[in-house]
Every structure is written in C-alpha cells, then in structure tokens.
Amino acid sequence: MSKTTKYSLLLLLTAAIWGFAFVAQSAGGDALGPFTFNSLRNLIGAGVLVPVIIILDKAGLGKKPQNKAEKKRLWLFGSLIGIVLFLATNLQQLGITYGRSAGKAGFITACYLVLVPIIGLFLGKKCGLPTWIAVFIAMGGIYLLSITESSGMAWPDILLLLSALCFAIQIIMIDRFVADVDGVRMAAIQFLVCGVLSAIPMLLFERNGWGENFSVFLQPDAWGSILYAGLLSCGVAYTLQIVGQKNVPPTLASLMMSFESVFCVLGGWLLLGETLTPRQIIGCCLVFAAILLAQFGENRSASKKQA
C-alpha cells in the first residue's frame, strides 16, 4: 500500500467519523444547547490529545518546538485556526439545533469543498471551467435542499452556508500552516481555543437553563453525544485530517473528506429515522455531483501543471 493510499484511507475514516457526528450533534445540541455542547466537546478533544502528544514525543515522533519563536508560531497558527473553527462549528451547530436534519445539514456543510477553490482565487490560484460548473450545480442542489415552494431559504440554511465558508477557510489555513508546526499540537490548541471561545456565549445565553435542566448533564444520551463528538469527532477525526492533509495532495484530501455528506445521511437514516423528500434527494445528488466535479477539475489542473 502506497503512502498516499494509506493516508487517503485515514481521510476517508475522518469523513465517516464526521458524518456520523452529525447524529451526535443533533442529539447533544438539543439536550444541552449548541454552545454548551460545542464548548464541552472541544475541551474534551483538547484534553484527549495531551497524552497523545506525550506518547509521540517519547517515541520520537513529535515535533516539539525548540525555541520561543517556534512555540510562538505554533500558538499563533493554532489560535487562528481555533477562532475559525469556533465560528464554523457553532454556526453549524446552530443550524442543526434550530431546524435542519443531520443529513440535510451535512450536505449543505459539504459545500465547503466547492468553496475551497473559489477562495483560492483570492490567493492567486485559478479555477478551471469544471469548478465553475460545479458551483452552479451546487447552487441548484442547495436550492432544492433549502428552499421550498412555500418559503424562501430559512435562516438555519444560511447559518450552515456560513459554516461551510468558515470550514473552507479552515482547510486552507491547515494546508498553509501544517508543514511548519507539529500537527497534533496545533490540533490541541485549536480545540482549546474553540472550547474557551464557545464558553463565552455558553455562559451568556445558556447558563440560566442549567438550574432548571441540570439533570441533562447526568443523562447517558447527552454524554454519549458529547464523548463521541469530543473523543472521536474532535480528538481523532480533526487530528487525522491534519495528519492526512500533510501527506496527501489538497485536492485528493478534499475529495476523500467529501464523503462526509454520504455518511451523515446514512447516520441520520439508521440512527435518527430521518427521511428526505424526493426533491431533497435530488438536491443531495446535485451537491455531491458538484463536489466530485470540483475536485475533478482541480485534479486536472494539478496534472497539467506537473506535466
């Protein structure tokens, strides 16, 4: 098995964990509130990585900062990504908590894979014709998913689209920073920053409900969702993303992670009993086709450059 294949499979595992995490986010957000859920899951994710960092350092596999300049760069990169992750995850959680099914939210969020090459335009990277075609196909899919004949686009859909934009920025930032610092340490810092920032709106907007509903913190279902999202979605999957992106070309990495949208629909169907209307199924198919087309266009462009 080649190195690229091995790390591509890690990214596919990442997509599976993230896809099923939408189920945990739906259940956990309803029980605890979106900001409380996100704060706890990210702080758990940061804590889980501490022993991992220690083990990797002892095994000689870590990349510990050697001086103040390297430590400052690590904290700067991790904090910047953490701020973007705070915006992305909370916009996503609000969209799920206040109106969107796990499956539908997953497909709308997956549009970040179409947005990545568009944002690249502002960084001097040109997009080919397939990418622009993919953008229009994705817009049609989002229309079918989000807009009914009786109403326009609801605000949860707008939140999810903004979340997709933030996730696209996060992917670009990781691709830019990960070569210069230790990926696991950077992941731990981003979770810590995201968890602390999420605690601010948690204390401002959700603290009053704790006294009346404190029993939710003792419910196995609530903690099952938090632990899945914290240990697997944050601690494992985001770390696998960073490791995978470091060893796989960005276009191929994006393609593998695009299967998150398939796993989230599968999880919503199997675990939550969610269903989609024929119109929404067509929308999902269009969004997924757009994702694949965008990545195909990016791969062709990369092949031409290498030739």
Phi, psi and omega in degrees: 000127182288163180298318180297317179297317182299313182284336174294322177294326175298321179290328175293321175297321176302314180298321179295316179297315179296319182300312179287341178294336178299328176295313178298321180294322179295313181288314183292320179295322178294323185282320190250340189102145187298317184285322177298314180300313183292323179297311182296316184295322182285322177294322175296317178301320178293318181295323180297327185281344180300307177296329177297317179298317180298316180296316180296322178295317180293330179275358180077017182257351180278169179232071184291134178302136185264346181207177183297324181295317179292322178294320179296319179295319179300312182291326178294310181297313181298321181291319179297316178294324178297322178296315179294321178296323177302314179294315184296310186289324181284325173297319178296315182295321177295320179297322179287314185295324186251039168145347186243140178291162180300315182296314181294319179298321181297319181289321178294317179296327181297350177295349177300334181286338173276328183286333182305307180294332178292315177298327178302334177303321181285350178254013177088012180256124182278149176254140178276174181301318179303325180294317181291323175298318179299323179299314181291324177296317179298320178298321177294320178296318178295323178300313181293326180286322195252336187244122177262171180293336185266349182208162177278195179291127180280159184294332173299326177294321178295320177299318181292324177292320176295323176298317179300321178298317179294321177295324177298317178296320179297318179298317180295320180294318178298316180298328181281324189263333195295335181288341187261348184222173176287122186296321182291318177297319179296322178296316180299318181293318180296323178292319179299312180297315180297318180295317180294315179295323179293334180291336181294303176294334176300312181288329182282322191245340187241354184295324184297333180280348183294321183297321180282328187237032182299336182297340180296333179290344181259358182282130178302323181296318181296314181287333174298318178293316180297315183292321177297311182294324181282309184286312186269305184295316179272296188299321184264304191294313181295327177291319176298325177299313181294316179295317181294316180295336179284339186240002181229140177305143185306320182294317178293322178299317179297321179298315181296319182287342180295340179289356172306320183295327178289315182294327182290322176294318179299317179294317178297324179288315185286319190258332183248354181068026181283148176228157177243146175288160177306321179299317181289327176296318176298319178299317178300316181297321179294317179297316181294321177297321179296319179300312181295318180296318179299317181289326176297317179296320179294320179294322177296319179297318179295322180294320179296321180295319181291328179289000000 
